[in-house]
């Protein structure tokens, strides 16, 4: 709550003084188009909160509020047009914005796709290639469901596996299912995540109702969206956090997803989004080698050798633009789109760490 009040106070003060634009000029945020990203779009957010990772949810109503606010200040463009302008360096004087959705959840087809069509807003969906048409949830969704249903017993299970420190008093020990999820996703490989899931499934079960909102697009839905002008991009084959995987696995995930999508859809796949925004120099090189023209991160760091493969993107959700009273705030939205809060929050990624040592580290 204190953080929300502080954020609101900063936003209101900067709006009154015009300081957000000055911060943007200093940080360089205004020199780039605004690329926003979402995950799931639902009709009734309270009904889905217990079975979904909270920062991955936005209600249809709030999504429309975001798009209307951005549309009054930016011109929406497709990722292809945005990429062409970045390549040429021309036409960036006009504020541009692009809308993206990650993973390929079916509720994007149900709720976002009709809204975008009605408003004439171009958009893109970055899909996990092997998940399309697959009835099983993505690993991070299954893991979060298990953590929430077994907590706090789950913490003891994780400690026995050696993936968390014992007890709850150490600084690294998570205090809730979401912080445990974030810690596991950023420290374990996908094989390590599977091991944790198997151990938790021995303690608890997931009912079918909880899985209902975690279904992927069908291939027919994806093809329909593409025919309607939605850009399809790659988000790997199975959604591992690439900085935790070996180099052969990284290459297979990046190149394999592009090949699979091109073969199934019959169209070039030029755009790639890094799962969890995690990348380093070797991963960027693998994206280049796979033939992608553009790739998108979740922070402001750029690779000077491949600036078009490290295009900053801002992930939004239900609470992104709310003030301390829980109301949509134009002042908060302005600070968010100008990158004001980035200066205080910093970047949680370790782009400069020794990649080989990190990926070969044990899952513990």
N, C-alpha and C positions, 0 to 999 in steps of 0.2 A: 504494500500500500504506500509506503514511504517513497518507493521508487516511482510509482505512478504519479504521486503529487509532484515530485521533483521534475519528472518529464513534462508534466503539464505546465508547471511554472516556467521552465526553460522555453517551452514552445510559445507560451503567451508573451513572454518578454521579448523573444526574438521577432515575433510577428509585429509587435508594437514598434520595434526599432528598425525592422527590415533586415535584421542581422542574419537571418537564415540564408539569404542570397549571398551575403558577404562570406559566410562560412563556406558555402558551396563553391564560390570562386577561388577561395584559398585552398580548399581541399581538392579541387579539380572535378568535383562531382558534376558540375553543370556542363563540363565539356563533353560529357558522354550522354547518350540517350538513356532514358529510364527503362529498364527491363524489369518487370515485376513477375513474380512466380507464386503460384498457389499449388495445393495438393488436392484436397477433397472439397467438394461443394455440396452442401446438404440443405434440404428444405427446413428441417427442424434440428438446429444444433443441440439444444439441451437433450434431446432424445438420443443423440449419438456420442455425447461426451464420455460416458463411461466405457465405451468400447473403442475409442479412437484416441490417438495421440493428439492432445489439445492443439498444439501449434500447427497441426496439419489440417484443421477444420476452418472453413468459412461458410457462413450461411449464404444462401442465394440473395437474401435482402442486403447483407453487408457487402457482398461482392458487387452488387449493383451500385451501392453507395460509393465504393472505392472507384469503380469505373466512371461514374458520373463526375466525381470530383477530379479525377485525373484528366478526363476528356475535356474539361473546361480549361485546362492549363497546358495540355500536350496534344499533339496529333498522333493518333494511334496508327502504327504501321506494322506490316508483317515482318517476321524475322528476316525474310529474304531482302526486303527493301532496307531494313536497318543494316544488315550486313553489307549490302552494296554501298550504302552511304559511308559506312565505316571504312570500307576498302578504299573508296575514292577520296575520303576526307571532305567531300562536298556536301552542302545542304544540311549541315549540322547546326546552323544558326537558329533554326526553328526547333523548339523543344519537341522531341519525339519520344513516344512510349510504345513498348511492345508488351503483350500479355502472354504468359506461358503457364502451363500446368504440368506438374511432374507425376511420373509413375504410370498413369493410365487408369485411374479409378473410373468405374462405371458411372458414378454420380456426376462426373464432369460432363458426360454425355447427357445425362438426365436433366441437369440443372444449369450448367454453365453454357453448354452448346446452344440451347434455345435463346438464352439471354444475349449471347454474343451475336447470334444471327439477327435477332430483333433490333439490336442497336447498330448493326453493321460494323462491328469491331473485329479486326483480324486477330488471330491468336495462334498459338502453337501448343502442342502436347508432346512432352518428352516421355516416351514409353519404355518400360522394361520389357524387352522383346520376348523373353521366354515366359513372361507372366500373362501376356494377352491370351484370353480364352482359357486360362488355367483356374480351376475352382479354389485352389489353396491360396491363403493370404500371403502377402510378402513377409519375409522373415522378421522385419522390424515390427510389423503389426502383430504377428503371432507372439513375439517376445513380449511386447507391451501388454497384451491381453493376459498372458500368463503371469507377468509381474504384478499386475493390478489385482488379479484374483487370488494370488498366493501371498501377497504382502501382509505382514512382515516376514512370514516364514521363508519367502523367497530369498530374503537377504542371507539367511543362514545357509540355504542351499548354495548360493553363489560363493559364500565364504568357504564352504567345504570343497567346492570345485577349484578354489584358489584364484578366482577371477576378481574377488573383492577382499579387502582386508577384513579380518574378523572384528566383530563388534560394530557399534554405531558411533563411537566417540572419536574415531580418527578423522582427520580433515578430508580424506579421500573417500570415506564411506558414504554412500548415498543415503538420503533420508526419506526418499519417496520413490515410487516406481519410475517416474519420468527421469529423475536424475540418475537412477540406476541404468535405465535404457541408454541415456546419453553416454555414460561412462563405458558401457559394454560396447556400444557401436563404434566408439572412437579408440578402443584399445584392443579389440579382438578381430581376428579375421572372420570371414563368413563361416569357415569350418568351426571356429571357436564358438560363434553364435549358435550354430546347430547343436553343438554339444550342450550348451546352456539350455536351449529349448527342450532337448530330450530329457534333461534332468528335471526341469520344472514340470514337464508333462507327466512325470511319475508322481507328482504331488497334487496336481490339479488338472481339470479338464475345461475345455472351452465349448460352450453350448453353441448350437447352430445359429441362434438368434444374434449372438455377438458378432458372427462372421458376415451377417447379411449386408452390411454397408461396406465390406472390404473386398468386394468383387471387382475384377478388372473389366475393362472394355472387351467386347468380343471383336474379332477381326472385322466382321461386317460393320460394326459401329465405327471402328477406326477408319475403314475405307469410306464410309459415308461422310465422316467429318473431313477427311482429306478432299473428297470431291466438292465439298462445300467451301473449300478454301483454307481449312485449318492446316497449318504446317505440322508435319510429323517429324520429330527429332528422336534421337537415341538417348537412352538413360542406362546403358549397359544391358547385358543379357539377364542378369539375376539380381542387380542392385547391391553389390558389395561396396563397402567404403574402400576405394581403390588404394589409399595410402596404407592399408593394412594387408594388402595382398602381394604375392610374389609377382615379379615382372612378367613371367609367362601368363599367369592368370589375368593380369591387367590387360595385356595385349589381346587375349582371347575374348575378354568381356567387351572391350572397346570395338575391336574390328568385327567380332562375331555378331554383335548386335546390329551393326550397320549392314552387314551382308544379309542377315536374316530379314530385316525390315525391307530392304530393297527388293529381295527376292519375292517377298509376300505381297508388297504393295505396288511393285513395278514402277517405282519412282526414286530419284536420287535422294539420299539422306545426307544432308549437308551440315546439320546442326546437332550438337552434343551437349548434354548437361552432366556435370560431375555429381555423382551421388553424394549427398551431404555437403556438397561444395568442396570436397577434399581433393587437392591436387598437389603435385610437386613437379619438378623439372622433367623427370623421367615419364611421368604420366602424361604431361603435355606433349612430349615427343611421341608417345604412343598414339595420342589423338591425331597428331599431324600425320604419322605414318599410316594411319587407317584411312586417311583421305577426307576427313572432315574439314570444312572451310571455316566453321565458327563453333566456338564452345563457350559455355557460360558457367560462372562460378557463383559463390554467394558472399564474396567479400570484394574489397577494392584493389587487391593486389593483382598486378599484371605481370606476365612473363614478357620481358622486353624483346625476346626472340620471336614470340608468338602472341602478340597483343590481341589478335582476332580469335585466339583459342583460350583467352582468359578475359572474356567480356563480363564485367560486373553485373550481377543480378540481385534484386531485393525480394526476398520471400516475405509474403504477407499472410495474415490470418485474421480471425475474427476480431482480436483485441489490438491489432497493430496500431490503429489510428484512434483509439479511445482515450479520453481524458480520465482524470482521477475519479470522476463521477460515473464512468462507464458510458459516456456519450461520445458519438463520433465528433472529432475535433479537427477542424480545418487547420488550426495552428499545429497540432501534432502531425497531421498528414504532411504539411509543408516541411516541417523539420525532417520527417522521415525521408521524403523524396529528395531533399537537398543534402542528405547525408550528415545532418547535424549530430545525430546520436552516435554515429560511427566513431566520432572523435573521442567520445567518452568510453564506449564499449570496447573498442579495439577489435582485433581479429583473433579468433580462437584457433585458427589453423597454424600448422608448423611447416610452412612452405620451404623453409631453408634447412630443415633437419636432414641428417644423413639418411637417404631413402632406403638404401640396402639394409642398414642396421635396423631401421624401423620395421620394414616388412619381414625381416627374418627373425624378429623378436618373438619369444614364446607368447602364447595366448594366456597371459596371466597378469 
